Amino acid sequence: MASDAGCVTSVLGRDVRHVFEGLGSMVRVGSGTGAMAKGFAGAFPGLKCVVLDLPRVVEGLEGSENLRFVGGDMFESIPHADAVFLKWVLHDWSDEDCVKILKNCKEAVSFKGGKVILVEVVVEDRGEDDQATQTQLFFDMKMMVEINGRERSEKEWAKFVHLCFVIYRADF
Ligand SMILES: C[S@@+](CC[C@H](N)C(=O)[O-])C[C@H]1O[C@@H](n2cnc3c(N)ncnc32)[C@H](O)[C@@H]1O
């Protein structure tokens, strides 16, 4: 998934740049070796980025002036920051586990104006011939078979994100 980092970073930096503007610090949870976090740290030099992933994943990785790698467990705790960002992490987990992760995200940004930013597939039903729908369903099947995860519809995202947060907003 690191291969899509450049493409996703450029879309986020262009189409929803306002979401990141004004943030002083951000934790990228489950960012792997941080391909996308490196792009962000370059695109937003004033933003201090922390990549939190399992110790064995980030061991020996070198950061930069505004990028730091931290080994840890998102089910235990997430470092405090203005924002927590998760891209294609929650689709690996059951609803119950997602709620545990999101509650730790909330704890990490527990002050006025803190943000939890999610990038995930949103499954829509545009008919069986639609390529986007087919790709979404393919990913759903892959997640279910390989790791007991799943892709979710907007209604499903909204339902359990509401369990953890006061405000839910979808930007497409
Ligand atoms: C599907 S990959 C997503 C990678 C990246 N976000 C991307 O979009 O390319 C899930 C990531 O979550 C990390 N991860 C799994 N369990 C974790 C945990 N308990 N705490 C922190 N990170 C975890 C994995 O090591 C992996 O890097």
Ligand as a Chemical Component Dictionary entry (heavy atoms), coordinates in Angstrom:
data_LIG
# 
_chem_comp.id                   LIG 
_chem_comp.type                 NON-POLYMER 
_chem_comp.pdbx_formal_charge   0 
_chem_comp.three_letter_code    LIG 
# 
loop_
_chem_comp_atom.comp_id 
_chem_comp_atom.atom_id 
_chem_comp_atom.alt_atom_id 
_chem_comp_atom.type_symbol 
_chem_comp_atom.charge 
_chem_comp_atom.model_Cartn_x 
_chem_comp_atom.model_Cartn_y 
_chem_comp_atom.model_Cartn_z 
_chem_comp_atom.pdbx_ordinal 
LIG C1  C1  C 0  -2.855 -2.147 5.971  1  
LIG S1  S1  S 1  -1.346 -1.528 6.618  2  
LIG C2  C2  C 0  -1.612 0.203  6.234  3  
LIG C3  C3  C 0  -0.338 0.850  5.919  4  
LIG C4  C4  C 0  -0.419 2.347  5.570  5  
LIG N1  N1  N 0  -1.334 3.056  6.445  6  
LIG C5  C5  C 0  -0.773 2.563  4.123  7  
LIG O1  O1  O 0  -1.861 3.059  3.836  8  
LIG O2  O2  O -1 0.055  2.255  3.259  9  
LIG C6  C6  C 0  -1.644 -1.573 8.382  10 
LIG C7  C7  C 0  -0.490 -1.050 9.247  11 
LIG O3  O3  O 0  -0.907 -1.108 10.620 12 
LIG C8  C8  C 0  0.202  -1.517 11.405 13 
LIG N2  N2  N 0  -0.279 -2.084 12.681 14 
LIG C9  C9  C 0  -0.870 -3.287 12.880 15 
LIG N3  N3  N 0  -1.171 -3.441 14.183 16 
LIG C10 C10 C 0  -0.746 -2.310 14.825 17 
LIG C11 C11 C 0  -0.777 -1.881 16.175 18 
LIG N4  N4  N 0  -1.318 -2.646 17.135 19 
LIG N5  N5  N 0  -0.280 -0.654 16.486 20 
LIG C12 C12 C 0  0.258  0.136  15.526 21 
LIG N6  N6  N 0  0.312  -0.220 14.204 22 
LIG C13 C13 C 0  -0.185 -1.429 13.865 23 
LIG C14 C14 C 0  0.898  -2.551 10.518 24 
LIG O4  O4  O 0  2.236  -2.795 10.928 25 
LIG C15 C15 C 0  0.779  -1.881 9.150  26 
LIG O5  O5  O 0  1.879  -1.018 8.910  27 
# 
loop_
_chem_comp_bond.comp_id 
_chem_comp_bond.atom_id_1 
_chem_comp_bond.atom_id_2 
_chem_comp_bond.value_order 
_chem_comp_bond.pdbx_ordinal 
LIG C1  S1  SING 1  
LIG S1  C2  SING 2  
LIG S1  C6  SING 3  
LIG C2  C3  SING 4  
LIG C3  C4  SING 5  
LIG C4  N1  SING 6  
LIG C4  C5  SING 7  
LIG C5  O1  DOUB 8  
LIG C5  O2  SING 9  
LIG C6  C7  SING 10 
LIG C7  O3  SING 11 
LIG C7  C15 SING 12 
LIG O3  C8  SING 13 
LIG C8  N2  SING 14 
LIG C8  C14 SING 15 
LIG N2  C9  SING 16 
LIG N2  C13 SING 17 
LIG C9  N3  DOUB 18 
LIG N3  C10 SING 19 
LIG C10 C11 SING 20 
LIG C10 C13 DOUB 21 
LIG C11 N4  SING 22 
LIG C11 N5  DOUB 23 
LIG N5  C12 SING 24 
LIG C12 N6  DOUB 25 
LIG N6  C13 SING 26 
LIG C14 O4  SING 27 
LIG C14 C15 SING 28 
LIG C15 O5  SING 29 
# 
